[in-house]
Amino acid sequence: MKELVGICAICAKNLYCVDGFFQGHIVNNQNLCISCFEQNKKEPTE
């Protein structure tokens, strides 16, 4: 089963829950798709 549960805060991609597993990440109370999470994880924080 696939349910729409939110939108990525950066790229506005639809985020789904598939068979009970969220297909993204929650960071600082924002939903992020896996691609945006990986890109932001690699950038140095200042």
C-alpha positions in Angstrom: 0.0 0.0 0.0 1.3 3.5 -0.9 0.0 6.6 0.9 0.9 10.2 0.2 2.1 11.7 3.6 3.8 14.9 2.7 5.9 17.1 0.4 9.7 17.6 0.5 10.4 21.0 2.1 13.2 21.7 -0.5 12.2 20.3 -3.9 8.4 19.8 -3.3 8.5 16.1 -4.4 5.7 14.0 -3.1 6.7 11.8 -0.1 5.0 8.5 0.4 4.6 5.8 3.1 5.0 2.4 1.4 3.8 -0.6 3.4 4.2 1.3 6.6 7.7 2.7 5.9 8.3 6.4 5.3 10.2 7.0 2.1 12.1 10.1 3.3 13.6 11.8 6.3 12.3 14.2 9.0 14.8 16.9 9.9 14.0 19.8 12.1 10.3 19.1 11.8 10.5 19.2 8.0 10.0 16.4 5.6 12.8 15.8 3.1 13.1 13.4 0.2 16.1 11.0 0.3 17.9 13.0 -2.5 17.6 16.3 -0.7 18.6 14.7 2.6 21.7 13.2 1.1 22.7 16.6 -0.6 22.2 18.6 2.6 24.1 16.0 4.7 27.2 16.4 2.6 27.4 20.2 2.8 29.5 21.6 5.6 27.6 23.4 8.4 28.8 26.8 9.4 
